[in-house]
Amino acid sequence: MAKCYRSELVGAFGCPIDENPTGVMEEAAFAAKGLDYRYLTIKVEKGDLEDAMKAVRAFHMKGINITIPHKVAVLNYLDELSEAAGIIGAVNMVVNRDGKLYGENTDGKGYLKSLTDAGVSPAGKCITVLGAGGAARAISVECALAGVKKIYIANIEREQGEELTAMLKEKTGVEAEFLMWDHTLDVPDDTEILSNATSVGLYPHTDQKPNINYDTIRPDMVVTDVIFNDPNSLFLREAGARGAKTINGLGMLVNQGALNFTMWTGVEAPVDVMTDTLKREFDLK
């Protein structure tokens, strides 16, 4: 058989995207599994997404990650959605199946895996989610599908927060309540899992933290953050100082990346390699 000089292509579309480390992790995983794949981190501005999605088919790419600001707009260019992606109304990855583009949202699934990896089951628990954007939607929908008892959605913008709360109740049947977050927020007393799903604390703004009353965090809470750069966020440090169990965003990033890897390649992802690669990238022990 003739030697093949063509690499399979995957990657990411977004803007801004220069500081997105996903490619480092995925390339290390491809190398570990001996796969001739390349991950391309591509700047795609608003207005250019249609052309970019045509390129996925034209270049016979295996798939693509989708990030800000395209997670909702990309729905216009897909042939099929997973159940969760359909409920969430946003996609963070696409698989090219012989020219048919299938959309999935692995953010929430990666979040759930980071919980279970830490020995935490969301089933039957009450969760408070800070934010109502893409990450919050993915997390809250997957938690609802996993059987949480109640979800509080705290958001600065009322319309967005109330829309997400109503959607959760209508499409998943979970008990959900909106909290207007225009002040220093007290974490509800019945909260068992507290999740920061905002971008507050993301590099280079590592000196910032969500505006909550940190003294309402209890030692029996599990406190999570979607921030992966810096994963040792000020939010988590404040929670840890009050005795709470903390889970950083690195696990969520690795786990969603591992799901993407497997959906693109059909091969089980080398999660340890991916984790170690990101730890080196961020100078973590």
C-alpha positions as CSV (number, residue, x, y, z in Angstrom):
1,M,0.0,0.0,0.0
2,A,1.3,3.5,-0.9
3,K,2.5,5.7,1.9
4,C,-0.1,8.4,3.0
5,Y,1.4,11.8,3.3
6,R,-1.9,13.5,4.4
7,S,-2.6,14.1,8.0
8,E,-6.1,14.1,9.4
9,L,-7.2,17.6,10.5
10,V,-9.1,18.9,13.5
11,G,-8.8,22.1,15.4
12,A,-10.7,25.1,16.8
13,F,-12.5,28.1,15.5
14,G,-12.9,31.2,17.7
15,C,-12.0,34.8,18.3
16,P,-10.1,35.5,20.6
17,I,-8.3,32.2,20.4
18,D,-4.6,32.9,20.6
19,E,-4.3,31.8,24.3
20,N,-6.4,28.7,23.9
21,P,-4.2,25.7,25.0
22,T,-6.4,22.9,23.7
23,G,-4.1,22.2,20.7
24,V,-1.1,21.5,23.0
25,M,-3.2,18.8,24.9
26,E,-4.7,17.2,21.8
27,E,-1.4,17.1,19.9
28,A,0.2,15.3,22.8
29,A,-2.6,12.8,22.9
30,F,-2.3,12.2,19.1
31,A,1.4,11.6,19.5
32,A,0.9,9.2,22.5
33,K,-1.5,7.1,20.4
34,G,0.6,7.2,17.2
35,L,-2.2,9.0,15.3
36,D,-1.3,11.2,12.3
37,Y,-3.6,14.0,13.3
38,R,-3.0,17.8,13.4
39,Y,-4.8,20.3,15.6
40,L,-5.1,23.7,14.0
41,T,-6.0,26.7,16.2
42,I,-7.7,29.1,13.8
43,K,-8.9,32.7,14.3
44,V,-12.4,33.0,12.9
45,E,-14.1,36.4,13.4
46,K,-17.8,37.1,13.5
47,G,-19.2,37.0,10.0
48,D,-16.7,34.5,8.7
49,L,-18.1,31.4,10.4
50,E,-20.1,30.2,7.4
51,D,-17.0,30.2,5.2
52,A,-15.1,28.4,8.0
53,M,-17.7,25.7,8.3
54,K,-17.6,25.1,4.6
55,A,-13.9,24.6,4.9
56,V,-14.5,21.8,7.4
57,R,-16.2,19.9,4.7
58,A,-13.9,21.1,1.9
59,F,-10.7,20.1,3.8
60,H,-12.3,16.8,4.9
61,M,-11.5,17.7,8.5
62,K,-12.5,15.1,11.1
63,G,-14.1,17.8,13.2
64,I,-13.6,21.2,14.9
65,N,-13.9,22.7,18.4
66,I,-16.1,25.8,18.5
67,T,-15.5,28.6,21.0
68,I,-16.4,32.3,21.6
69,P,-18.3,33.8,19.8
70,H,-19.6,31.0,17.6
71,K,-21.1,28.4,20.0
72,V,-24.7,29.4,19.1
73,A,-24.3,30.7,15.6
74,V,-22.7,27.4,14.5
75,L,-26.1,25.7,14.9
76,N,-27.1,27.2,11.5
77,Y,-24.4,25.1,9.7
78,L,-24.9,21.7,11.3
79,D,-26.9,18.7,10.1
80,E,-27.6,17.0,13.5
81,L,-27.3,17.7,17.2
82,S,-27.0,15.6,20.3
83,E,-29.9,15.7,22.9
84,A,-27.8,17.8,25.3
85,A,-26.6,20.2,22.6
86,G,-30.2,20.7,21.4
87,I,-31.4,21.5,25.0
88,I,-28.4,23.8,25.7
89,G,-28.7,25.6,22.4
90,A,-24.9,25.7,21.9
91,V,-22.2,23.5,20.6
92,N,-18.5,23.4,21.5
93,M,-17.4,20.6,19.1
94,V,-18.4,19.2,15.7
95,V,-17.7,15.8,14.2
96,N,-17.6,15.4,10.4
97,R,-19.3,12.1,9.5
98,D,-18.8,11.7,5.8
99,G,-19.8,15.3,5.1
100,K,-22.6,15.4,7.7
101,L,-21.8,17.7,10.5
102,Y,-22.8,16.5,14.0
103,G,-22.8,19.0,16.9
104,E,-22.2,18.1,20.5
105,N,-21.5,20.0,23.7
106,T,-18.9,18.3,25.7
107,D,-18.4,21.2,28.2
108,G,-21.0,20.0,30.6
109,K,-20.0,16.3,30.2
110,G,-16.5,17.3,31.0
111,Y,-17.7,19.1,34.1
112,L,-19.7,16.0,35.3
113,K,-16.6,13.8,34.7
114,S,-14.5,16.2,36.8
115,L,-17.1,15.8,39.7
116,T,-17.2,12.0,39.5
117,D,-13.4,11.8,39.3
118,A,-13.3,13.7,42.6
119,G,-15.8,11.3,44.1
120,V,-18.7,13.7,43.9
121,S,-22.1,12.6,42.5
122,P,-24.5,15.4,41.6
123,A,-27.6,13.2,41.8
124,G,-30.1,14.4,44.4
125,K,-28.0,17.5,45.3
126,C,-28.7,21.2,45.1
127,I,-26.3,23.2,42.9
128,T,-25.9,27.0,42.6
129,V,-24.4,28.1,39.2
130,L,-22.9,31.5,38.9
131,G,-23.5,32.9,35.5
132,A,-25.9,32.1,32.6
133,G,-23.7,32.0,29.6
134,G,-22.5,29.1,27.5
135,A,-20.6,27.3,30.3
136,A,-23.4,27.8,32.7
137,R,-26.0,26.4,30.2
138,A,-23.9,23.3,29.6
139,I,-23.2,22.7,33.2
140,S,-26.8,23.2,34.4
141,V,-28.3,21.1,31.6
142,E,-25.9,18.2,32.2
143,C,-26.5,18.4,35.9
144,A,-30.2,18.4,35.4
145,L,-30.0,15.3,33.1
146,A,-27.8,13.7,35.8
147,G,-30.5,14.0,38.4
148,V,-29.7,17.0,40.6
149,K,-32.6,18.0,42.9
150,K,-32.5,21.8,42.4
151,I,-30.5,24.4,40.4
152,Y,-30.1,28.0,41.4
153,I,-29.0,30.3,38.5
154,A,-27.4,33.5,39.6
155,N,-26.8,36.1,36.9
156,I,-26.2,39.8,36.6
157,E,-28.4,40.1,33.6
158,R,-32.0,39.3,34.5
159,E,-33.4,38.3,31.1
160,Q,-30.6,35.9,30.3
161,G,-30.8,34.3,33.8
162,E,-34.6,34.0,33.7
163,E,-34.5,32.5,30.2
164,L,-32.0,29.8,31.3
165,T,-34.0,29.0,34.5
166,A,-37.3,28.7,32.5
167,M,-35.6,26.5,29.9
168,L,-34.2,24.1,32.5
169,K,-37.7,23.7,34.1
170,E,-39.4,23.2,30.7
171,K,-36.9,20.9,29.0
172,T,-35.5,18.9,31.8
173,G,-38.1,19.1,34.5
174,V,-35.6,20.0,37.2
175,E,-36.6,22.5,40.0
176,A,-34.8,25.7,39.1
177,E,-34.8,29.2,40.6
178,F,-33.3,32.5,39.3
179,L,-31.3,34.7,41.6
180,M,-30.7,38.3,40.6
181,W,-27.0,38.9,41.0
182,D,-26.7,42.7,41.1
183,H,-25.2,42.7,44.6
184,T,-22.8,40.7,46.8
185,L,-24.6,37.3,46.6
186,D,-25.2,35.1,49.6
187,V,-24.9,31.5,48.6
188,P,-28.3,29.8,49.3
189,D,-28.3,27.8,52.5
190,D,-29.3,24.5,50.8
191,T,-26.4,24.7,48.2
192,E,-24.3,21.5,48.1
193,I,-22.3,22.3,44.9
194,L,-21.3,25.8,44.0
195,S,-20.0,26.4,40.5
196,N,-18.4,29.5,39.1
197,A,-19.4,29.3,35.4
198,T,-18.3,32.9,34.6
199,S,-15.0,34.1,33.2
200,V,-14.2,36.1,36.3
201,G,-10.6,35.2,37.3
202,L,-9.5,34.1,33.8
203,Y,-6.0,35.1,32.8
204,P,-4.8,37.9,32.8
205,H,-7.4,39.0,35.4
206,T,-6.3,36.4,38.0
207,D,-6.7,39.0,40.9
208,Q,-10.5,39.0,40.4
209,K,-13.2,36.8,41.9
210,P,-17.0,36.6,41.7
211,N,-18.9,39.0,43.8
212,I,-20.3,36.7,46.5
213,N,-20.3,36.6,50.3
214,Y,-17.5,34.0,50.8
215,D,-18.5,33.6,54.4
216,T,-21.6,31.8,53.2
217,I,-19.5,29.0,51.8
218,R,-19.6,26.0,54.2
219,P,-17.0,23.3,54.8
220,D,-19.5,20.6,53.6
221,M,-19.8,22.3,50.1
222,V,-18.1,21.3,46.9
223,V,-16.9,24.4,45.1
224,T,-15.9,24.2,41.4
225,D,-14.6,26.7,38.9
226,V,-14.5,26.5,35.1
227,I,-11.4,28.7,35.0
228,F,-8.3,26.7,33.9
229,N,-5.8,29.5,33.4
230,D,-5.0,30.1,36.3
231,P,-6.6,26.8,37.7
232,N,-5.7,27.9,41.3
233,S,-8.2,30.7,41.1
234,L,-8.8,33.3,43.8
235,F,-12.4,32.0,44.0
236,L,-11.2,28.5,44.8
237,R,-8.6,29.7,47.3
238,E,-11.2,31.7,49.1
239,A,-13.5,28.6,49.2
240,G,-10.7,26.3,50.3
241,A,-9.8,28.7,53.1
242,R,-13.3,28.1,54.5
243,G,-12.9,24.3,54.4
244,A,-14.8,23.5,51.2
245,K,-13.7,20.8,48.8
246,T,-12.5,22.5,45.6
247,I,-12.3,21.3,42.0
248,N,-10.5,23.5,39.5
249,G,-11.3,23.9,35.8
250,L,-8.3,21.9,34.6
251,G,-10.2,18.6,34.9
252,M,-13.2,19.9,33.0
253,L,-10.9,21.1,30.2
254,V,-9.1,17.8,30.0
255,N,-12.3,15.7,30.2
256,Q,-14.1,17.6,27.5
257,G,-10.9,17.4,25.4
258,A,-10.7,13.6,25.9
259,L,-14.3,13.3,24.8
260,N,-13.5,15.3,21.7
261,F,-10.5,13.2,21.0
262,T,-12.5,10.0,21.1
263,M,-15.3,11.3,19.0
264,W,-12.9,12.4,16.3
265,T,-10.6,9.4,16.3
266,G,-12.6,6.5,17.6
267,V,-9.7,5.8,20.0
268,E,-9.7,6.0,23.8
269,A,-8.1,9.2,24.9
270,P,-4.8,9.1,27.0
271,V,-6.2,11.3,29.8
272,D,-3.0,11.1,31.9
273,V,-0.9,12.4,29.0
274,M,-3.4,15.2,28.4
275,T,-3.5,16.2,32.1
276,D,0.3,16.1,32.4
277,T,0.7,18.2,29.3
278,L,-1.5,20.9,30.6
279,K,0.1,20.9,34.0
280,R,3.5,21.4,32.3
281,E,2.0,24.2,30.2
282,F,0.7,26.0,33.3
283,D,3.8,25.2,35.4
284,L,1.7,23.2,37.9
285,K,3.0,20.5,40.2
